[in-house]
Amino acid sequence: MPFKTIIEPFKIKSVEPIYMSTEKERGAFLKKAFYNPFQLRSEQVIIDFLTDSGTSAMSARQWAGIMMGDESYAGSESWHKMEKAIQELTGFKNVLPTHQGRAAERILYSHLGGKGKVFFSNTHFDTTRANIEFSGAEAIDIPIPESKDPELIHPFKGNMDTTLLEVLIKKYDPKNVGAVILTVTNNSGGGQPVSMANTKMISSICKKYGVTFIIDCCRIAENSYFVQHRESGYENTSYRDIAHEMFSLADGAVMSAKKDALVNMGGFFAVKDSGLAEACRSLLIITEGFSTYGGLSGRDMEAIAIGLEEVFDPDYLKYRIRSTEYLGEKLHKMGVPIMLPVGGHAVYINSRALYPHIPLDEYPGQALVCELYLKGGIRCAEVGSVMFGKYDEKHKLIPAPMDLVRLAIPRRVYTQSHIEYVIEVFEKILKDRSKIKGYSITYEPEFLRHFTAHFEPLKSKTPVQK
């Protein structure tokens, strides 16, 4: 019988102090930040669940590797270590380093995209969509129908609707499809995993129509865990071998190394086609740096090479997934509506169900992120109609399919007691949820508005500035 307590499979060697602010102080901080947690200073946050990107605690091996960083402009030994680690993991010969994942997206999707092109995904993440749309192309989400029901239990709610995929490829004409992008795990869809069977079907369809198939693999290790534990036939396959098989089905991969490479900065894209790599390399050199560093320091590349090995450690992955599940299970048991089943890197709160009295154009998700900060100093992200909502021709909000709030848990950073504190904060959230009001947007940019938008607690509607 397994132990009930989930212990961290590591020892703490260094600590960072947390300023324990008061609720009154947090109210002033939040007002100054225009009620947008992205605008808060990190020292004003007690528990930072804003993102799991670039927030990992690195291992002693990674810090040792940093001291070995070769900072040569061209042909750095650290680059060769990183390149070899990526080639061995993905099986793709052509590797291009970038300073982070969105830079890889910009280079690859601007080359594959452009006006008249269309991209299909299980769900495009915010930066992916922005880079595609900035090129003039269209980004279309085609998750399986089950993914839109937060309470439905399904082992692979991150899957793509392959029937619809084939219909849409025919409708738009294969020559107009920039790429099919499979995000594993499906971050915008509640951190839900993707099955190997679904990946095989997508691969088959893409091959049939000659369409490029790209895997966004920033959480490939976490997805491999779910495949082993939920998909028949993979019970005895190692996490790394599962990842190998998934990569073998695609034409290329994009990665923000700030997630499952366990580093604070870095990314890459890797492809089979040498011609595609060569076409992208020129833009890489113009915008990121020479092709053997791509905006990264040698020490970053050393840490990435080590992190890509450490992330597949079975003890680490068991701790990572189970500790996230623990938080989700506790919240669900106390009556907090969450996305089920719990994903790998985050717990997603269904803010529409938590605050049913708040209209969608008053952003219930934004109300919850503000309440979590005010009550407990917890910073998290809205993944709903602020992040993905659009406007019709009359400037009326077209809501996102779901209004979720993501508690993204940094890797190897917080302990069990931090998680227990978060659970206590939610007890306070539940007590006065009927009194919480919505928010209005008072300023927003054209792209990625959630990063810099300004909000006000709703008293009267405020005109939106462009």
C-alpha positions in Angstrom: 0.0 0.0 0.0 1.5 3.4 -1.0 2.1 6.1 1.6 -0.5 8.8 1.9 2.1 11.6 2.2 3.6 12.8 -1.0 7.2 13.7 -0.2 9.4 15.8 -2.4 12.1 13.5 -3.9 14.8 16.1 -3.3 16.5 18.0 -0.4 16.5 21.8 -0.2 20.0 23.3 -0.6 19.1 27.0 -0.9 16.1 29.1 0.2 14.5 32.3 -1.0 12.5 34.4 1.5 8.8 35.2 1.1 7.4 38.5 2.3 4.2 37.7 4.2 2.0 40.7 3.2 -1.3 41.6 4.8 -4.6 41.7 3.0 -4.7 45.5 3.3 -1.3 45.8 1.7 -2.3 43.4 -1.1 -5.4 45.5 -1.8 -3.1 48.5 -2.4 -0.7 46.5 -4.5 -3.5 45.1 -6.7 -5.1 48.5 -7.3 -1.7 49.9 -8.4 -1.4 46.9 -10.7 -4.7 47.8 -12.3 -6.2 44.6 -10.9 -4.0 42.5 -13.3 -1.7 40.0 -11.5 0.8 40.1 -14.4 1.6 43.7 -13.3 2.4 42.8 -9.7 6.0 42.8 -8.4 7.2 39.3 -7.5 8.1 40.4 -4.0 4.4 41.2 -3.4 3.4 37.6 -4.0 3.3 34.8 -1.4 2.5 31.8 -3.6 3.2 32.3 -7.3 1.1 30.1 -9.5 1.0 32.5 -12.4 3.0 30.1 -14.6 5.1 27.0 -14.5 7.2 28.6 -17.3 10.8 29.5 -16.3 10.0 29.2 -12.6 11.5 25.8 -11.9 14.2 25.3 -9.2 17.2 23.9 -10.9 19.1 20.9 -9.5 22.6 20.8 -8.1 23.7 19.0 -11.3 22.3 21.9 -13.4 24.0 24.5 -11.3 27.2 22.6 -11.6 26.7 22.5 -15.4 26.2 26.2 -15.4 29.8 26.7 -14.2 30.9 24.6 -17.2 29.1 26.9 -19.7 31.2 27.6 -22.8 30.3 31.1 -23.9 32.0 30.9 -27.3 30.0 32.7 -30.0 30.2 29.8 -32.5 30.5 26.1 -32.0 30.2 26.2 -28.2 30.7 22.9 -26.5 27.6 23.6 -24.4 25.7 23.9 -27.7 26.9 20.5 -28.8 25.7 19.0 -25.5 22.3 20.6 -25.9 22.0 19.7 -29.6 22.9 16.0 -28.8 20.4 15.9 -25.9 17.6 17.2 -28.2 18.5 14.9 -31.1 18.6 11.8 -28.9 15.2 12.7 -27.3 13.3 13.8 -30.4 15.0 11.9 -33.2 15.1 15.1 -35.3 18.5 15.9 -36.9 18.0 19.6 -37.4 17.9 21.6 -34.1 17.7 25.4 -33.9 18.1 27.0 -30.4 16.0 30.1 -29.4 15.8 32.2 -26.2 12.4 30.7 -25.5 9.5 28.9 -27.0 7.6 31.8 -28.5 10.7 32.8 -30.5 10.7 29.3 -32.0 7.0 29.7 -32.8 7.6 33.1 -34.4 10.3 31.8 -36.7 8.7 28.5 -37.7 5.1 29.7 -38.0 5.9 32.9 -39.8 7.7 30.8 -42.4 4.9 28.2 -42.6 2.1 30.8 -42.2 1.1 34.1 -43.9 -2.0 35.4 -45.4 -4.4 32.7 -46.7 -2.8 30.0 -44.5 -4.6 28.1 -41.7 -3.3 26.1 -38.7 -5.2 23.5 -36.7 -4.5 22.5 -33.1 -6.1 20.7 -30.2 -5.9 24.1 -28.7 -3.5 26.9 -29.6 -1.9 28.5 -26.6 -1.9 32.3 -26.4 1.6 33.0 -27.8 1.1 30.3 -30.5 -2.1 31.9 -31.7 -0.7 35.4 -31.5 2.4 34.4 -33.7 0.2 32.6 -36.2 -2.3 35.5 -36.4 0.5 38.1 -36.6 1.7 36.4 -39.7 -1.7 36.9 -41.3 -2.8 33.2 -41.0 -5.8 31.8 -39.1 -5.6 29.6 -36.0 -8.4 27.1 -35.5 -8.9 25.0 -32.4 -10.4 21.5 -32.8 -10.3 19.8 -29.4 -12.5 16.7 -28.8 -16.1 17.6 -27.7 -15.4 16.0 -24.3 -12.8 18.7 -23.5 -15.4 21.4 -23.1 -17.2 19.7 -20.2 -15.0 20.5 -17.1 -16.7 17.8 -14.9 -16.5 15.0 -17.4 -13.9 12.3 -16.6 -12.0 11.3 -19.7 -8.4 10.0 -19.7 -7.3 12.1 -22.6 -9.3 15.3 -22.8 -6.4 17.0 -24.5 -7.0 15.0 -27.7 -7.7 16.6 -31.1 -10.9 15.9 -33.0 -9.4 13.9 -35.9 -12.7 13.5 -37.7 -13.1 17.3 -37.8 -9.4 17.6 -38.7 -9.8 15.7 -41.9 -13.0 17.6 -42.8 -11.2 20.9 -42.3 -8.1 19.9 -44.3 -10.3 19.1 -47.2 -12.3 22.3 -46.8 -9.4 24.6 -46.7 -7.3 22.6 -49.2 -4.1 20.9 -47.9 -1.8 23.4 -49.7 -3.3 26.2 -47.5 -2.6 24.4 -44.2 0.5 25.8 -42.6 0.7 23.0 -40.1 -1.2 20.9 -37.6 0.0 21.6 -34.1 -0.5 19.1 -31.3 0.1 20.6 -27.9 1.1 18.0 -25.2 -0.2 18.4 -22.7 -3.0 20.7 -23.8 -2.4 23.8 -21.7 -5.3 26.0 -22.8 -7.6 23.0 -22.5 -7.0 22.5 -18.8 -3.6 20.9 -18.9 -5.1 17.7 -20.2 -3.0 14.9 -21.8 -3.0 13.6 -25.3 -3.0 9.9 -26.1 -0.6 8.0 -28.3 -3.6 6.7 -30.3 -4.7 10.2 -31.1 -1.2 11.2 -32.1 -1.0 8.2 -34.5 -4.3 9.2 -36.1 -3.2 12.8 -36.6 0.1 11.6 -38.0 -1.8 9.3 -40.5 -4.1 12.1 -41.6 -1.2 14.6 -42.1 0.8 12.1 -44.1 -2.3 11.3 -46.3 -2.7 15.0 -47.3 1.0 16.0 -47.2 0.5 18.4 -44.2 3.3 19.3 -41.8 2.7 17.9 -38.3 4.4 19.7 -35.4 4.3 18.7 -31.7 4.5 21.5 -29.1 6.4 19.4 -26.6 7.0 21.7 -23.7 5.4 19.2 -21.3 6.3 16.0 -23.1 7.5 14.2 -20.0 4.3 15.0 -18.1 2.3 13.8 -21.0 4.3 10.6 -21.2 3.5 9.9 -17.6 -0.3 10.0 -18.4 0.2 7.7 -21.4 2.0 5.1 -19.3 -0.6 5.2 -16.6 -3.8 5.6 -18.6 -3.3 4.1 -22.1 -3.5 0.4 -22.7 -0.3 -1.1 -24.0 2.1 1.4 -22.5 2.1 0.2 -18.9 5.6 -1.2 -19.1 7.1 1.4 -21.5 9.4 4.0 -20.0 8.5 7.6 -20.0 11.4 8.5 -22.3 10.5 5.7 -24.8 6.9 7.0 -24.9 8.3 10.4 -25.8 10.5 8.9 -28.5 7.5 7.2 -30.1 5.4 10.3 -30.0 8.2 12.4 -31.7 8.6 9.7 -34.3 5.1 10.4 -35.5 5.7 14.1 -36.3 7.7 16.2 -38.7 9.0 18.5 -36.0 8.7 19.9 -32.5 8.7 23.2 -30.8 9.7 23.5 -27.1 9.7 26.1 -24.5 12.5 24.6 -22.4 11.2 26.7 -19.5 8.8 23.9 -18.7 9.9 20.2 -18.9 13.6 21.0 -19.5 13.5 22.4 -15.9 15.3 25.7 -16.7 14.6 29.4 -16.3 15.3 30.4 -19.9 15.5 28.6 -23.3 13.8 27.0 -26.2 14.2 25.3 -29.5 12.6 23.8 -32.5 13.7 20.7 -34.3 12.6 19.3 -37.7 13.2 16.4 -40.0 13.3 18.5 -43.2 16.7 20.0 -43.7 15.3 22.4 -46.3 12.8 23.8 -43.7 15.5 24.1 -41.2 17.7 26.0 -43.6 14.9 28.4 -44.5 14.3 29.1 -40.8 18.0 29.4 -39.9 18.5 32.7 -41.7 15.6 34.3 -39.7 17.1 32.8 -36.5 20.4 34.4 -37.2 18.9 37.8 -38.0 16.6 37.9 -35.0 17.9 35.5 -32.3 21.6 35.0 -32.7 24.0 32.7 -34.4 22.7 29.2 -35.1 24.8 27.6 -32.3 23.4 29.8 -29.6 20.2 31.4 -30.8 19.9 33.9 -28.0 21.1 31.5 -25.2 24.2 31.7 -23.1 26.4 28.6 -22.9 25.3 28.1 -19.3 21.7 28.0 -20.3 22.4 25.3 -22.9 24.3 23.2 -20.3 21.3 23.4 -18.0 18.9 22.4 -20.7 20.9 19.4 -21.7 20.9 18.2 -18.1 17.2 19.1 -17.5 16.0 17.1 -20.5 17.5 14.0 -18.8 16.4 14.7 -15.3 12.8 15.4 -16.2 12.2 11.7 -17.1 13.2 10.4 -13.7 10.4 8.2 -12.5 10.5 9.4 -8.9 10.4 13.1 -10.0 7.4 12.5 -12.4 5.5 10.6 -9.8 6.0 13.4 -7.3 5.2 16.1 -9.9 1.9 14.5 -11.0 0.7 13.3 -7.7 1.4 16.6 -5.8 -0.7 18.4 -8.5 -3.4 15.8 -8.2 -3.4 16.2 -4.4 -4.2 19.9 -4.6 -7.0 19.2 -7.2 -8.5 16.4 -5.2 -8.6 18.5 -2.0 -10.3 21.4 -3.8 -12.8 19.2 -5.5 -13.7 17.5 -2.3 -14.4 20.8 -0.5 -16.7 21.9 -3.4 -14.5 24.0 -5.6 -15.4 23.4 -9.3 -12.3 22.3 -11.2 -11.4 20.8 -14.5 -11.5 17.0 -14.2 -9.4 14.9 -14.2 -6.5 17.0 -12.8 -3.8 17.7 -15.3 -0.1 17.5 -14.8 1.3 21.0 -14.3 -1.7 22.9 -13.0 -5.2 22.8 -11.4 -7.8 24.7 -13.4 -10.7 26.3 -11.5 -14.0 26.6 -13.4 -14.8 30.2 -12.5 -18.1 30.2 -14.3 -19.4 27.5 -11.9 -17.8 29.1 -8.9 -19.3 32.5 -9.7 -22.5 31.7 -11.7 -23.9 35.2 -10.8 -21.1 37.0 -12.7 -22.0 37.5 -16.4 -19.3 36.3 -18.8 -18.7 39.8 -20.1 -17.8 40.8 -16.5 -15.0 38.2 -16.5 -15.6 35.7 -13.6 -12.1 34.4 -14.1 -10.5 37.8 -13.5 -12.7 38.1 -10.4 -11.2 34.9 -9.0 -7.6 35.7 -9.7 -8.0 39.0 -7.9 -9.8 37.3 -4.9 -7.0 34.7 -4.6 -4.4 37.4 -4.4 -6.4 39.6 -2.0 -7.2 36.7 0.4 -4.0 34.8 0.3 -1.3 36.5 -1.8 -1.7 33.7 -4.4 -1.0 34.9 -8.0 -2.5 32.9 -10.8 -3.6 33.3 -14.4 -7.1 33.6 -16.1 -7.4 31.2 -19.0 -10.8 32.2 -20.3 -12.6 35.2 -21.9 -9.8 37.7 -21.0 -7.1 35.6 -22.6 -9.1 34.1 -25.5 -12.3 36.2 -25.8 -12.9 38.1 -29.0 -15.4 40.9 -30.1 -18.0 40.9 -32.7 -18.6 43.8 -35.1 -20.6 45.6 -32.4 -17.7 45.2 -30.0 -19.8 42.7 -27.9 -17.7 40.0 -26.2 -17.6 36.6 -27.8 -16.7 34.5 -24.7 -14.1 31.8 -24.7 -15.4 28.2 -24.6 -14.5 28.0 -20.9 -13.6 30.5 -18.2 -10.8 28.8 -16.3 -8.3 30.0 -13.7 -5.0 28.2 -13.8 -3.0 27.4 -10.7 0.3 26.5 -12.5 2.7 24.9 -10.1 6.4 25.6 -10.5 8.6 22.5 -10.6 10.6 21.7 -7.5 9.7 25.0 -5.8 6.9 24.6 -3.3 6.5 22.1 -0.5 3.5 20.2 0.9 2.9 23.0 3.5 2.6 25.6 0.8 -0.1 23.5 -0.9 -1.9 23.1 2.4 -1.9 26.9 2.7 -3.5 27.3 -0.8 -6.2 24.9 0.2 -7.0 27.0 3.3 -7.2 30.1 1.1 -9.9 28.4 -1.0 -11.9 27.8 2.1 -12.1 31.6 2.5 -12.9 31.9 -1.2 -15.9 29.6 -0.9 -17.4 31.4 2.1 -18.1 34.7 0.4 -18.3 33.8 -3.2 -21.8 35.1 -3.6 -20.7 38.6 -2.7 -18.0 38.8 -5.4 -18.5 41.2 -8.3 -17.1 41.1 -11.8 -14.6 43.4 -13.6 -14.5 45.7 -16.6 -11.6 46.2 -18.9 -10.5 49.8 -19.1 -7.5 49.4 -21.4 -6.3 46.6 -23.7 -3.7 46.1 -26.5 -4.5 44.4 -29.8 -2.6 41.2 -29.1 -2.2 39.2 -25.9 -4.3 41.6 -23.9 -4.2 39.5 -20.7 -0.5 40.5 -20.1 -1.0 44.2 -19.9 -4.8 45.0 -19.8 -6.1 47.2 -17.1 -9.2 46.3 -15.0 -11.6 47.9 -12.5 -13.9 46.2 -10.0 -17.3 46.5 -11.6 -19.5 49.4 -10.4 -20.4 50.9 -13.8 -19.4 50.0 -17.3 -16.2 51.8 -18.4 -15.5 52.4 -22.0 -12.6 50.4 -23.4 -9.6 52.3 -24.8 -7.8 51.1 -27.8 
